[in-house]
Amino acid sequence: MNIETEQVPLEEFRKLSPGVRHLVLWLNQQGFKTTDSGDGSNHADGMECAVPHPMVAIVCRAERMVDEARRLKVLLEERGLVFKADGPDIQASYDPADDSAVIVLMNVLSEDARL
């Protein structure tokens, strides 16, 4: 992937956790707006606010949340991921207090999506 021409600036790309770095780039290329991510290593290194598993958070318009979660699932399935009880997980959440929507992709590393 040529990160110089993509939606994630090179300096930000380098700051991403290595295990999800290319996944975040790919998600942005697919039109998703990622806001937070990690591969679980920061939690293992003592960062208490980090989650202990890979995750990428995506924000979207509230009225598009379900469609975007479904689109994400289809795109990942096209890359060979199989969604099952102990595998990758997508959760979508809506907060009426500020009309925000977040989709969280969990337990997927860049290599899982062949990136």
CYANA upper distance limits for C-alpha pairs under 8 A (distance plus 0.5 A):
  2 ASN  CA      6 GLU  CA      7.50
  3 ILE  CA      8 VAL  CA      7.67
  3 ILE  CA      9 PRO  CA      8.10
  3 ILE  CA     10 LEU  CA      6.99
  3 ILE  CA     13 PHE  CA      8.42
  3 ILE  CA     25 LEU  CA      8.20
  4 GLU  CA      9 PRO  CA      7.66
  4 GLU  CA     10 LEU  CA      6.75
  6 GLU  CA     25 LEU  CA      7.97
  6 GLU  CA     29 GLN  CA      7.31
  7 GLN  CA     25 LEU  CA      7.89
  7 GLN  CA     28 ASN  CA      6.73
  7 GLN  CA     29 GLN  CA      7.22
  8 VAL  CA     12 GLU  CA      7.00
  8 VAL  CA     13 PHE  CA      6.53
  8 VAL  CA     25 LEU  CA      6.82
  8 VAL  CA     28 ASN  CA      7.79
  9 PRO  CA     13 PHE  CA      6.61
 10 LEU  CA     14 ARG  CA      6.82
 11 GLU  CA     15 LYS  CA      7.17
 12 GLU  CA     16 LEU  CA      7.20
 13 PHE  CA     21 ARG  CA      7.11
 13 PHE  CA     25 LEU  CA      8.15
 14 ARG  CA     21 ARG  CA      8.35
 16 LEU  CA     20 VAL  CA      7.66
 16 LEU  CA     21 ARG  CA      5.85
 16 LEU  CA     37 SER  CA      7.87
 16 LEU  CA     38 GLY  CA      7.71
 17 SER  CA     21 ARG  CA      6.28
 17 SER  CA     37 SER  CA      7.96
 17 SER  CA     38 GLY  CA      5.91
 17 SER  CA     39 ASP  CA      6.31
 17 SER  CA     41 SER  CA      8.20
 18 PRO  CA     22 HIS  CA      8.44
 18 PRO  CA     39 ASP  CA      7.70
 19 GLY  CA     38 GLY  CA      8.07
 19 GLY  CA     39 ASP  CA      5.65
 19 GLY  CA     54 PRO  CA      8.24
 19 GLY  CA    109 LEU  CA      5.97
 19 GLY  CA    110 SER  CA      6.42
 19 GLY  CA    111 GLU  CA      8.17
 20 VAL  CA     24 VAL  CA      6.58
 20 VAL  CA     37 SER  CA      7.77
 20 VAL  CA     38 GLY  CA      6.96
 20 VAL  CA     39 ASP  CA      6.23
 20 VAL  CA     54 PRO  CA      7.75
 20 VAL  CA     55 MET  CA      8.39
 20 VAL  CA     56 VAL  CA      8.35
 20 VAL  CA    108 VAL  CA      8.26
 20 VAL  CA    109 LEU  CA      5.66
 20 VAL  CA    110 SER  CA      5.50
 21 ARG  CA     25 LEU  CA      6.99
 21 ARG  CA    110 SER  CA      7.32
 22 HIS  CA     26 TRP  CA      6.56
 22 HIS  CA    110 SER  CA      6.03
 22 HIS  CA    115 LEU  CA      6.44
 23 LEU  CA     27 LEU  CA      6.59
 23 LEU  CA    109 LEU  CA      7.34
 23 LEU  CA    110 SER  CA      5.13
 23 LEU  CA    113 ALA  CA      7.83
 23 LEU  CA    115 LEU  CA      6.96
 24 VAL  CA     28 ASN  CA      6.77
 24 VAL  CA     34 THR  CA      7.36
 24 VAL  CA     37 SER  CA      8.19
 24 VAL  CA     56 VAL  CA      7.69
 25 LEU  CA     29 GLN  CA      6.77
 26 TRP  CA     30 GLN  CA      6.78
 26 TRP  CA    115 LEU  CA      8.27
 27 LEU  CA     31 GLY  CA      7.11
 27 LEU  CA     32 PHE  CA      5.95
 27 LEU  CA     33 LYS  CA      8.09
 27 LEU  CA     34 THR  CA      7.87
 28 ASN  CA     32 PHE  CA      5.39
 28 ASN  CA     33 LYS  CA      6.39
 28 ASN  CA     34 THR  CA      7.22
 32 PHE  CA     58 ILE  CA      6.96
 32 PHE  CA     59 VAL  CA      8.09
 32 PHE  CA     60 CYS  CA      8.20
 33 LYS  CA     58 ILE  CA      5.91
 33 LYS  CA     59 VAL  CA      6.26
 33 LYS  CA     60 CYS  CA      7.58
 34 THR  CA     56 VAL  CA      7.35
 34 THR  CA     57 ALA  CA      6.15
 34 THR  CA     58 ILE  CA      4.80
 34 THR  CA     59 VAL  CA      6.93
 35 THR  CA     56 VAL  CA      8.12
 35 THR  CA     57 ALA  CA      6.13
 35 THR  CA     58 ILE  CA      6.29
 35 THR  CA     59 VAL  CA      7.34
 36 ASP  CA     56 VAL  CA      6.29
 36 ASP  CA     57 ALA  CA      5.58
 36 ASP  CA     58 ILE  CA      7.95
 37 SER  CA     54 PRO  CA      8.06
 37 SER  CA     55 MET  CA      5.92
 37 SER  CA     56 VAL  CA      4.70
 37 SER  CA     57 ALA  CA      6.61
 38 GLY  CA     42 ASN  CA      7.81
 38 GLY  CA     50 ALA  CA      7.85
 38 GLY  CA     51 VAL  CA      8.10
 38 GLY  CA     53 HIS  CA      8.19
 38 GLY  CA     54 PRO  CA      6.03
 38 GLY  CA     55 MET  CA      6.03
 38 GLY  CA     56 VAL  CA      7.14
 39 ASP  CA     52 PRO  CA      8.38
 39 ASP  CA     53 HIS  CA      6.54
 39 ASP  CA     54 PRO  CA      4.41
 39 ASP  CA     55 MET  CA      6.86
 39 ASP  CA    109 LEU  CA      7.42
 40 GLY  CA     44 ALA  CA      7.10
 40 GLY  CA     50 ALA  CA      7.52
 40 GLY  CA     51 VAL  CA      6.41
 40 GLY  CA     52 PRO  CA      4.97
 40 GLY  CA     53 HIS  CA      4.81
 40 GLY  CA     54 PRO  CA      5.58
 40 GLY  CA     55 MET  CA      8.27
 41 SER  CA     45 ASP  CA      6.66
 41 SER  CA     52 PRO  CA      7.72
 41 SER  CA     53 HIS  CA      8.44
 42 ASN  CA     46 GLY  CA      6.93
 42 ASN  CA     47 MET  CA      5.92
 42 ASN  CA     50 ALA  CA      6.62
 42 ASN  CA     51 VAL  CA      8.48
 42 ASN  CA     52 PRO  CA      8.39
 43 HIS  CA     47 MET  CA      5.29
 43 HIS  CA     48 GLU  CA      6.41
 43 HIS  CA     49 CYS  CA      7.81
 43 HIS  CA     50 ALA  CA      5.39
 43 HIS  CA     51 VAL  CA      6.33
 43 HIS  CA     52 PRO  CA      5.80
 44 ALA  CA     52 PRO  CA      7.30
 51 VAL  CA     55 MET  CA      8.28
 53 HIS  CA    106 MET  CA      7.62
 53 HIS  CA    107 ASN  CA      6.51
 54 PRO  CA    106 MET  CA      6.12
 54 PRO  CA    107 ASN  CA      5.36
 54 PRO  CA    108 VAL  CA      6.42
 54 PRO  CA    109 LEU  CA      6.87
 55 MET  CA    104 VAL  CA      7.22
 55 MET  CA    105 LEU  CA      5.94
 55 MET  CA    106 MET  CA      4.80
 55 MET  CA    107 ASN  CA      6.69
 55 MET  CA    108 VAL  CA      7.39
 56 VAL  CA    104 VAL  CA      6.23
 56 VAL  CA    105 LEU  CA      5.70
 56 VAL  CA    106 MET  CA      7.12
 57 ALA  CA    102 VAL  CA      7.15
 57 ALA  CA    103 ILE  CA      6.31
 57 ALA  CA    104 VAL  CA      4.98
 57 ALA  CA    105 LEU  CA      6.91
 58 ILE  CA    102 VAL  CA      6.07
 58 ILE  CA    103 ILE  CA      5.52
 58 ILE  CA    104 VAL  CA      6.67
 59 VAL  CA    100 SER  CA      8.18
 59 VAL  CA    101 ALA  CA      6.38
 59 VAL  CA    102 VAL  CA      5.09
 59 VAL  CA    103 ILE  CA      6.80
 60 CYS  CA     64 ARG  CA      7.18
 60 CYS  CA     65 MET  CA      6.74
 60 CYS  CA     68 GLU  CA      8.28
 60 CYS  CA    100 SER  CA      8.02
 60 CYS  CA    101 ALA  CA      6.17
 60 CYS  CA    102 VAL  CA      6.84
 60 CYS  CA    103 ILE  CA      8.21
 61 ARG  CA     65 MET  CA      6.87
 61 ARG  CA    100 SER  CA      7.35
 61 ARG  CA    101 ALA  CA      6.64
 62 ALA  CA     94 TYR  CA      7.14
 62 ALA  CA     99 ASP  CA      7.01
 62 ALA  CA    100 SER  CA      6.37
 62 ALA  CA    101 ALA  CA      5.37
 64 ARG  CA     68 GLU  CA      6.39
 65 MET  CA     69 ALA  CA      6.63
 65 MET  CA     92 ALA  CA      7.34
 65 MET  CA     93 SER  CA      8.50
 65 MET  CA    101 ALA  CA      6.83
 65 MET  CA    102 VAL  CA      7.91
 65 MET  CA    103 ILE  CA      7.76
 66 VAL  CA     70 ARG  CA      6.72
 66 VAL  CA     92 ALA  CA      7.76
 67 ASP  CA     71 ARG  CA      6.57
 68 GLU  CA     72 LEU  CA      6.56
 69 ALA  CA     73 LYS  CA      6.83
 69 ALA  CA     90 ILE  CA      7.54
 69 ALA  CA     91 GLN  CA      8.19
 69 ALA  CA     92 ALA  CA      7.31
 69 ALA  CA    103 ILE  CA      7.06
 70 ARG  CA     74 VAL  CA      6.81
 71 ARG  CA     75 LEU  CA      6.66
 72 LEU  CA     76 LEU  CA      6.70
 73 LYS  CA     77 GLU  CA      6.59
 73 LYS  CA     90 ILE  CA      8.05
 74 VAL  CA     78 GLU  CA      6.68
 75 LEU  CA     79 ARG  CA      7.12
 76 LEU  CA     80 GLY  CA      7.11
 76 LEU  CA     81 LEU  CA      6.13
 76 LEU  CA    113 ALA  CA      7.13
 77 GLU  CA     81 LEU  CA      5.21
 77 GLU  CA     82 VAL  CA      6.66
 77 GLU  CA     83 PHE  CA      8.37
 79 ARG  CA    113 ALA  CA      6.03
 79 ARG  CA    114 ARG  CA      7.20
 80 GLY  CA    113 ALA  CA      7.21
 80 GLY  CA    114 ARG  CA      8.45
 81 LEU  CA     88 PRO  CA      8.11
 81 LEU  CA    112 ASP  CA      7.52
 81 LEU  CA    113 ALA  CA      6.99
 82 VAL  CA     87 GLY  CA      7.74
 82 VAL  CA     88 PRO  CA      7.82
 83 PHE  CA     87 GLY  CA      6.31
 83 PHE  CA     88 PRO  CA      6.06
 83 PHE  CA     89 ASP  CA      7.38
 84 LYS  CA     88 PRO  CA      7.45
 84 LYS  CA     89 ASP  CA      8.46
 87 GLY  CA    107 ASN  CA      7.30
 88 PRO  CA    105 LEU  CA      7.95
 88 PRO  CA    106 MET  CA      6.40
 88 PRO  CA    107 ASN  CA      5.48
 88 PRO  CA    108 VAL  CA      6.30
 89 ASP  CA    105 LEU  CA      6.38
 89 ASP  CA    106 MET  CA      5.61
 89 ASP  CA    107 ASN  CA      7.00
 90 ILE  CA    103 ILE  CA      7.40
 90 ILE  CA    104 VAL  CA      6.16
 90 ILE  CA    105 LEU  CA      5.15
 90 ILE  CA    106 MET  CA      6.80
 91 GLN  CA    103 ILE  CA      6.15
 91 GLN  CA    104 VAL  CA      5.72
 91 GLN  CA    105 LEU  CA      7.17
 92 ALA  CA    101 ALA  CA      7.74
 92 ALA  CA    102 VAL  CA      6.22
 92 ALA  CA    103 ILE  CA      4.77
 92 ALA  CA    104 VAL  CA      6.79
 93 SER  CA    101 ALA  CA      6.15
 93 SER  CA    102 VAL  CA      5.83
 93 SER  CA    103 ILE  CA      6.89
 94 TYR  CA     99 ASP  CA      7.51
 94 TYR  CA    100 SER  CA      6.36
 94 TYR  CA    101 ALA  CA      4.98
 94 TYR  CA    102 VAL  CA      7.10
 95 ASP  CA     99 ASP  CA      6.01
 95 ASP  CA    100 SER  CA      5.82
 95 ASP  CA    101 ALA  CA      6.86
 96 PRO  CA    100 SER  CA      7.39
108 VAL  CA    112 ASP  CA      6.50
108 VAL  CA    113 ALA  CA      7.80
109 LEU  CA    113 ALA  CA      7.37
110 SER  CA    114 ARG  CA      6.89
110 SER  CA    115 LEU  CA      5.62
111 GLU  CA    115 LEU  CA      5.94
